[in-house]
Amino acid sequence: RVEAALSILEDYLEAPHKGKGEESLFVRFAGQAAEEELAGNDAVEFLVDAEPCASALVIYDEAVARYAELFVPQRTARLEIAGTYDAEIHDSWFQSFDWQAFSEEELQLVPVVVALVDSEHVAGDGLVSFSRLLRSGKPVQIVATVPAYQNPGAGVDQDPLQSYRM
């Protein structure tokens, strides 16, 4: 276990990081249109997608899976060094290791994922993916833009400025 953990960590440290490495990204955005204000910033990545909420979930899942591949050998090595690794307990726990098992410090290393979505889309075709993202409980941020003159929750025959806003 120690040799396997060491090998994984050494491979990670020796691997050349091409382009935008995970370590240099602070925020990953998924949106329906490119945000020009975000272009050219090496700490930010923007993915244009018709379903930002669904894309944000995929982006987050992929990121935490990559980090879990590093955290498992790191934790294994720490337990082995302390002499507290118990195969009966830890083997099955590490097999199901996911973002919910991350420590606060480990979660802070994962880039923030933000879904930028238009409120009309959330109130219509995007409601299912928006709901799935909310139900997932994953720490993915959602920013829904609502024009000041519009209320996507208002009915067709309602004045958008006279009713409660969505």
Accessible surface in RSA format (square Angstrom, percent):
REM  Atomic radii and reference values for relative SASA: ProtOr
REM  Chains: A
REM  Algorithm: Lee & Richards
REM  Probe-radius: 1.40
REM  Slices: 20
REM RES _ NUM      All-atoms   Total-Side   Main-Chain    Non-polar    All polar
REM                ABS   REL    ABS   REL    ABS   REL    ABS   REL    ABS   REL
RES ARG A   1   135.83  57.0  90.92  46.3  44.91 106.9  38.86  53.1  96.97  58.8
RES VAL A   2    77.33  50.9  75.28  68.2   2.05   4.9  75.28  65.4   2.05   5.6
RES GLU A   3   146.03  83.8 139.99 105.9   6.04  14.4  54.19 104.8  91.83  75.0
RES ALA A   4    59.81  55.0  49.22  76.0  10.59  24.1  57.63  81.2   2.18   5.8
RES ALA A   5     3.59   3.3   1.66   2.6   1.93   4.4   2.98   4.2   0.61   1.6
RES LEU A   6    95.20  53.0  92.48  66.2   2.72   6.8  94.51  66.4   0.69   1.9
RES SER A   7    52.96  44.7  49.88  66.6   3.08   7.1  25.82  55.0  27.13  38.0
RES ILE A   8    79.25  45.1  76.22  56.8   3.03   7.3  77.79  56.0   1.46   4.0
RES LEU A   9    46.17  25.7  46.06  32.9   0.11   0.3  46.11  32.4   0.06   0.2
RES GLU A  10    77.66  44.6  76.78  58.1   0.87   2.1  20.18  39.0  57.48  46.9
RES ASP A  11    88.09  61.7  82.13  81.7   5.97  14.1  27.87  65.6  60.22  60.1
RES TYR A  12    65.85  30.7  59.73  34.0   6.13  15.9  57.02  42.8   8.83  10.9
RES LEU A  13   138.82  77.3 110.46  79.0  28.36  71.3 112.13  78.8  26.69  71.8
RES GLU A  14   135.45  77.8 106.59  80.6  28.86  68.7  47.11  91.1  88.34  72.1
RES ALA A  15    44.28  40.7  34.79  53.7   9.50  21.6  40.01  56.3   4.27  11.3
RES PRO A  16   106.29  77.5  84.80  77.3  21.49  78.1  95.57  78.9  10.73  66.7
RES HIS A  17    99.20  54.2  66.95  46.5  32.25  82.5  48.44  49.9  50.77  59.1
RES LYS A  18   173.28  84.5 148.38  91.0  24.90  59.3  97.05  87.3  76.24  81.2
RES GLY A  19    78.55  96.9   0.00   N/A  78.55  96.9  45.43 124.7  33.12  74.2
RES LYS A  20    94.90  46.3  67.60  41.5  27.30  65.0  51.09  46.0  43.81  46.7
RES GLY A  21    11.81  14.6   0.00   N/A  11.81  14.6   9.57  26.3   2.24   5.0
RES GLU A  22    29.89  17.2  22.70  17.2   7.19  17.1  18.12  35.0  11.77   9.6
RES GLU A  23    88.52  50.8  63.20  47.8  25.31  60.3  62.18 120.3  26.34  21.5
RES SER A  24    52.67  44.5  41.52  55.4  11.15  25.7  46.84  99.7   5.83   8.2
RES LEU A  25     6.47   3.6   0.17   0.1   6.30  15.8   0.17   0.1   6.30  16.9
RES PHE A  26   136.96  68.5 132.01  81.8   4.95  12.9 133.94  81.2   3.02   8.7
RES VAL A  27    33.60  22.1  33.60  30.4   0.00   0.0  33.60  29.2   0.00   0.0
RES ARG A  28    26.48  11.1  26.48  13.5   0.00   0.0   2.32   3.2  24.17  14.6
RES PHE A  29    29.41  14.7  28.36  17.6   1.05   2.7  28.36  17.2   1.05   3.0
RES ALA A  30     0.00   0.0   0.00   0.0   0.00   0.0   0.00   0.0   0.00   0.0
RES GLY A  31     0.67   0.8   0.00   N/A   0.67   0.8   0.67   1.8   0.00   0.0
RES GLN A  32    64.71  36.2  42.32  30.9  22.39  53.3  22.58  48.1  42.13  32.0
RES ALA A  33    63.06  58.0  56.43  87.1   6.64  15.1  60.14  84.7   2.92   7.7
RES ALA A  34    70.80  65.1  50.77  78.3  20.03  45.6  50.77  71.5  20.03  53.1
RES GLU A  35    65.25  37.5  60.50  45.8   4.76  11.3   5.53  10.7  59.72  48.8
RES GLU A  36   151.73  87.1 134.60 101.8  17.13  40.8  49.88  96.5 101.85  83.2
RES GLU A  37   149.24  85.7 113.90  86.2  35.33  84.1  72.90 141.0  76.34  62.3
RES LEU A  38    39.80  22.2  34.94  25.0   4.87  12.2  36.05  25.3   3.75  10.1
RES ALA A  39    80.53  74.0  50.00  77.2  30.53  69.4  61.52  86.6  19.01  50.3
RES GLY A  40    84.01 103.6   0.00   N/A  84.01 103.6  43.26 118.7  40.75  91.3
RES ASN A  41    72.74  50.2  64.06  61.9   8.68  20.9  16.83  40.5  55.91  54.0
RES ASP A  42   108.35  75.9 104.40 103.9   3.95   9.3  31.26  73.6  77.09  76.9
RES ALA A  43    23.58  21.7  22.21  34.3   1.38   3.1  22.64  31.9   0.95   2.5
RES VAL A  44    15.91  10.5  13.27  12.0   2.64   6.4  13.27  11.5   2.64   7.2
RES GLU A  45    55.83  32.1  55.13  41.7   0.70   1.7  17.92  34.7  37.91  31.0
RES PHE A  46    48.55  24.3  17.98  11.1  30.56  79.5  17.98  10.9  30.56  87.5
RES LEU A  47    77.91  43.4  76.42  54.7   1.49   3.7  77.91  54.7   0.00   0.0
RES VAL A  48    81.80  53.8  61.50  55.7  20.30  48.9  61.50  53.4  20.30  55.1
RES ASP A  49    47.99  33.6  42.44  42.2   5.55  13.1   6.33  14.9  41.66  41.5
RES ALA A  50    78.99  72.6  64.10  98.9  14.89  33.9  70.21  98.9   8.77  23.2
RES GLU A  51    54.69  31.4  54.69  41.4   0.00   0.0  38.13  73.7  16.56  13.5
RES PRO A  52     0.56   0.4   0.56   0.5   0.00   0.0   0.56   0.5   0.00   0.0
RES CYS A  53     2.44   1.8   2.28   2.5   0.16   0.4   0.25   0.6   2.19   2.4
RES ALA A  54    41.09  37.8  37.08  57.2   4.02   9.1  40.27  56.7   0.82   2.2
RES SER A  55    12.56  10.6   7.17   9.6   5.39  12.4   6.27  13.3   6.29   8.8
RES ALA A  56     0.00   0.0   0.00   0.0   0.00   0.0   0.00   0.0   0.00   0.0
RES LEU A  57    29.14  16.2  29.14  20.8   0.00   0.0  29.14  20.5   0.00   0.0
RES VAL A  58    82.31  54.2  80.76  73.1   1.55   3.7  82.26  71.5   0.04   0.1
RES ILE A  59    19.10  10.9  18.15  13.5   0.95   2.3  18.76  13.5   0.34   0.9
RES TYR A  60     5.51   2.6   5.51   3.1   0.00   0.0   4.93   3.7   0.58   0.7
RES ASP A  61    55.82  39.1  51.97  51.7   3.85   9.1  25.01  58.9  30.81  30.7
RES GLU A  62    92.70  53.2  87.82  66.4   4.89  11.6  33.22  64.3  59.49  48.6
RES ALA A  63     0.06   0.1   0.06   0.1   0.00   0.0   0.06   0.1   0.00   0.0
RES VAL A  64    10.31   6.8   9.71   8.8   0.60   1.4   9.77   8.5   0.54   1.5
RES ALA A  65    53.12  48.8  44.74  69.0   8.38  19.1  51.63  72.7   1.49   3.9
RES ARG A  66    97.69  41.0  94.32  48.1   3.37   8.0  64.60  88.3  33.09  20.1
RES TYR A  67    18.50   8.6  18.25  10.4   0.25   0.7  14.31  10.8   4.19   5.2
RES ALA A  68    12.63  11.6  12.32  19.0   0.31   0.7  12.63  17.8   0.00   0.0
RES GLU A  69   116.60  66.9 107.95  81.7   8.65  20.6  44.49  86.1  72.11  58.9
RES LEU A  70    31.61  17.6  30.99  22.2   0.61   1.5  30.99  21.8   0.61   1.7
RES PHE A  71     9.18   4.6   9.18   5.7   0.00   0.0   9.18   5.6   0.00   0.0
RES VAL A  72    36.99  24.3  36.99  33.5   0.00   0.0  36.99  32.1   0.00   0.0
RES PRO A  73     5.96   4.3   3.72   3.4   2.24   8.1   5.96   4.9   0.00   0.0
RES GLN A  74    62.36  34.9  61.47  44.9   0.89   2.1  12.34  26.3  50.02  37.9
RES ARG A  75    42.92  18.0  41.96  21.4   0.96   2.3  16.96  23.2  25.96  15.7
RES THR A  76    10.79   7.7  10.79  10.9   0.00   0.0   6.77   9.1   4.02   6.1
RES ALA A  77    21.71  20.0  21.44  33.1   0.27   0.6  21.68  30.5   0.02   0.1
RES ARG A  78   147.43  61.9 141.40  72.1   6.03  14.4  55.29  75.6  92.14  55.8
RES LEU A  79    43.36  24.1  42.87  30.7   0.49   1.2  43.36  30.5   0.00   0.0
RES GLU A  80    45.39  26.1  30.49  23.1  14.89  35.5   3.89   7.5  41.50  33.9
RES ILE A  81   150.34  85.6 118.55  88.3  31.80  76.6 125.96  90.7  24.38  66.2
RES ALA A  82    70.41  64.7  36.09  55.7  34.33  78.1  47.69  67.2  22.73  60.2
RES GLY A  83    65.44  80.7   0.00   N/A  65.44  80.7  32.41  88.9  33.03  74.0
RES THR A  84    79.34  56.4  63.35  64.2  16.00  38.1  67.75  91.0  11.60  17.5
RES TYR A  85    31.45  14.7   6.48   3.7  24.97  65.0   1.32   1.0  30.14  37.2
RES ASP A  86    61.40  43.0  57.18  56.9   4.21  10.0  19.91  46.9  41.49  41.4
RES ALA A  87    42.67  39.2  35.43  54.7   7.24  16.5  35.64  50.2   7.03  18.6
RES GLU A  88   161.64  92.8 131.55  99.5  30.09  71.6  53.60 103.7 108.05  88.2
RES ILE A  89   107.07  60.9 100.72  75.0   6.36  15.3 104.71  75.4   2.36   6.4
RES HIS A  90    30.03  16.4  30.03  20.9   0.00   0.0  13.14  13.5  16.89  19.7
RES ASP A  91    59.56  41.7  54.93  54.7   4.63  11.0  25.43  59.8  34.13  34.0
RES SER A  92    69.03  58.3  62.00  82.7   7.03  16.2  45.00  95.8  24.03  33.7
RES TRP A  93    95.67  38.4  91.11  44.1   4.56  10.7  69.37  37.0  26.30  42.7
RES PHE A  94    20.48  10.2  10.94   6.8   9.55  24.8  11.22   6.8   9.26  26.5
RES GLN A  95   158.61  88.7 118.51  86.6  40.11  95.5  45.44  96.7 113.18  85.8
RES SER A  96    82.50  69.7  59.54  79.5  22.96  52.9  52.55 111.9  29.95  42.0
RES PHE A  97    20.06  10.0   1.65   1.0  18.41  47.9   2.71   1.6  17.35  49.7
RES ASP A  98    61.74  43.2  58.10  57.8   3.64   8.6  27.29  64.2  34.46  34.4
RES TRP A  99    37.42  15.0  36.83  17.8   0.59   1.4  30.92  16.5   6.50  10.5
RES GLN A 100   130.06  72.7  97.56  71.3  32.50  77.4  29.23  62.2 100.83  76.5
RES ALA A 101    25.84  23.8   9.33  14.4  16.51  37.6  19.23  27.1   6.61  17.5
RES PHE A 102    13.77   6.9   0.00   0.0  13.77  35.8   0.00   0.0  13.77  39.4
RES SER A 103    40.41  34.1  29.47  39.3  10.93  25.2  36.50  77.7   3.91   5.5
RES GLU A 104   119.39  68.5 113.53  85.9   5.86  13.9  58.26 112.7  61.13  49.9
RES GLU A 105   128.40  73.7 122.35  92.6   6.05  14.4  68.37 132.2  60.03  49.0
RES GLU A 106    13.60   7.8  13.53  10.2   0.08   0.2   9.21  17.8   4.39   3.6
RES LEU A 107    45.67  25.4  36.30  26.0   9.37  23.5  36.34  25.5   9.33  25.1
RES GLN A 108   138.02  77.2 110.25  80.6  27.76  66.1  40.76  86.8  97.25  73.8
RES LEU A 109   107.58  59.9  93.53  66.9  14.05  35.3  96.34  67.7  11.24  30.3
RES VAL A 110    10.58   7.0   2.33   2.1   8.25  19.9   2.37   2.1   8.21  22.3
RES PRO A 111     5.86   4.3   0.16   0.1   5.70  20.7   4.47   3.7   1.38   8.6
RES VAL A 112    71.92  47.3  66.55  60.2   5.37  12.9  71.89  62.5   0.03   0.1
RES VAL A 113     0.56   0.4   0.05   0.0   0.51   1.2   0.05   0.0   0.51   1.4
RES VAL A 114    12.53   8.2  12.53  11.3   0.00   0.0  12.53  10.9   0.00   0.0
RES ALA A 115     0.00   0.0   0.00   0.0   0.00   0.0   0.00   0.0   0.00   0.0
RES LEU A 116    31.52  17.6  28.75  20.6   2.77   7.0  29.26  20.6   2.26   6.1
RES VAL A 117     3.84   2.5   0.54   0.5   3.31   8.0   3.05   2.7   0.79   2.1
RES ASP A 118    48.62  34.1  46.15  45.9   2.47   5.8  18.48  43.5  30.14  30.1
RES SER A 119     2.50   2.1   2.50   3.3   0.00   0.0   2.48   5.3   0.02   0.0
RES GLU A 120    79.84  45.8  72.36  54.7   7.49  17.8  29.13  56.3  50.72  41.4
RES HIS A 121    32.66  17.8  25.77  17.9   6.89  17.6  21.70  22.4  10.96  12.7
RES VAL A 122     2.82   1.9   2.82   2.6   0.00   0.0   2.82   2.4   0.00   0.0
RES ALA A 123    39.66  36.5  11.10  17.1  28.55  65.0  14.43  20.3  25.23  66.8
RES GLY A 124    42.09  51.9   0.00   N/A  42.09  51.9  31.75  87.1  10.34  23.2
RES ASP A 125   129.52  90.7 103.57 103.1  25.96  61.4  26.84  63.2 102.69 102.4
RES GLY A 126     1.26   1.6   0.00   N/A   1.26   1.6   0.50   1.4   0.76   1.7
RES LEU A 127    88.13  49.1  88.10  63.0   0.02   0.1  88.10  61.9   0.02   0.1
RES VAL A 128    88.47  58.2  84.99  76.9   3.48   8.4  88.22  76.6   0.25   0.7
RES SER A 129    10.92   9.2   9.70  13.0   1.21   2.8   9.30  19.8   1.61   2.3
RES PHE A 130    42.45  21.2  42.45  26.3   0.00   0.0  42.45  25.7   0.00   0.0
RES SER A 131    33.81  28.6  31.98  42.7   1.82   4.2  16.70  35.6  17.11  24.0
RES ARG A 132   133.66  56.1 129.33  65.9   4.33  10.3  34.45  47.1  99.21  60.1
RES LEU A 133     4.46   2.5   1.87   1.3   2.59   6.5   1.87   1.3   2.59   7.0
RES LEU A 134   104.03  57.9  82.35  58.9  21.68  54.5  85.71  60.2  18.31  49.3
RES ARG A 135   174.66  73.3 139.57  71.1  35.09  83.5  79.64 108.8  95.03  57.6
RES SER A 136    37.10  31.3   8.65  11.5  28.44  65.5  21.06  44.9  16.03  22.5
RES GLY A 137    54.13  66.8   0.00   N/A  54.13  66.8  35.71  98.0  18.42  41.3
RES LYS A 138    47.85  23.3  36.60  22.5  11.25  26.8  13.03  11.7  34.82  37.1
RES PRO A 139    60.92  44.4  43.16  39.3  17.76  64.6  53.88  44.5   7.03  43.7
RES VAL A 140    13.90   9.1   0.00   0.0  13.90  33.5   0.00   0.0  13.90  37.7
RES GLN A 141    92.47  51.7  90.46  66.1   2.01   4.8  20.57  43.8  71.90  54.5
RES ILE A 142    46.39  26.4  15.58  11.6  30.81  74.3  15.58  11.2  30.81  83.6
RES VAL A 143    71.24  46.9  68.40  61.9   2.84   6.8  71.24  61.9   0.00   0.0
RES ALA A 144    48.29  44.4  24.10  37.2  24.19  55.0  24.10  33.9  24.19  64.1
RES THR A 145    75.51  53.7  71.02  72.0   4.49  10.7  65.01  87.3  10.49  15.9
RES VAL A 146    56.30  37.0  28.98  26.2  27.32  65.8  29.67  25.8  26.63  72.2
RES PRO A 147    41.97  30.6  29.40  26.8  12.56  45.7  41.39  34.2   0.58   3.6
RES ALA A 148    92.27  84.8  68.82 106.2  23.45  53.3  76.49 107.7  15.78  41.8
RES TYR A 149   159.04  74.3 150.00  85.3   9.04  23.5 115.44  86.8  43.59  53.7
RES GLN A 150    42.33  23.7  41.20  30.1   1.12   2.7  12.50  26.6  29.82  22.6
RES ASN A 151     6.11   4.2   0.00   0.0   6.11  14.7   0.00   0.0   6.11   5.9
RES PRO A 152    20.83  15.2   1.58   1.4  19.24  70.0   4.45   3.7  16.38 101.8
RES GLY A 153    49.04  60.5   0.00   N/A  49.04  60.5  18.99  52.1  30.05  67.3
RES ALA A 154    22.89  21.0   3.13   4.8  19.75  44.9   3.98   5.6  18.91  50.1
RES GLY A 155    35.23  43.4   0.00   N/A  35.23  43.4  29.57  81.1   5.67  12.7
RES VAL A 156   164.73 108.4 129.98 117.7  34.75  83.7 138.42 120.3  26.32  71.4
RES ASP A 157   139.87  98.0 100.98 100.5  38.89  92.0  48.07 113.1  91.80  91.6
RES GLN A 158    92.03  51.5  77.34  56.5  14.69  35.0  26.74  56.9  65.29  49.5
RES ASP A 159    71.16  49.8  58.11  57.8  13.04  30.8  30.13  70.9  41.02  40.9
RES PRO A 160    46.23  33.7  45.70  41.7   0.53   1.9  45.70  37.7   0.53   3.3
RES LEU A 161   119.92  66.8  90.70  64.9  29.22  73.5  94.04  66.0  25.89  69.7
RES GLN A 162   145.48  81.4 111.21  81.3  34.27  81.6  36.21  77.1 109.27  82.9
RES SER A 163    38.94  32.9  19.70  26.3  19.24  44.3  28.64  61.0  10.30  14.4
RES TYR A 164   210.57  98.3 195.35 111.1  15.22  39.6 152.02 114.2  58.55  72.2
RES ARG A 165   114.29  48.0  85.93  43.8  28.36  67.5  60.13  82.2  54.15  32.8
RES MET A 166   117.57  60.9  56.95  37.7  60.62 144.3  81.72  69.5  35.85  47.5
END  Absolute sums over single chains surface
CHAIN  1 A    10456.9       8304.1       2152.8       6227.9       4228.9
END  Absolute sums over all chains
TOTAL         10456.9       8304.1       2152.8       6227.9       4228.9
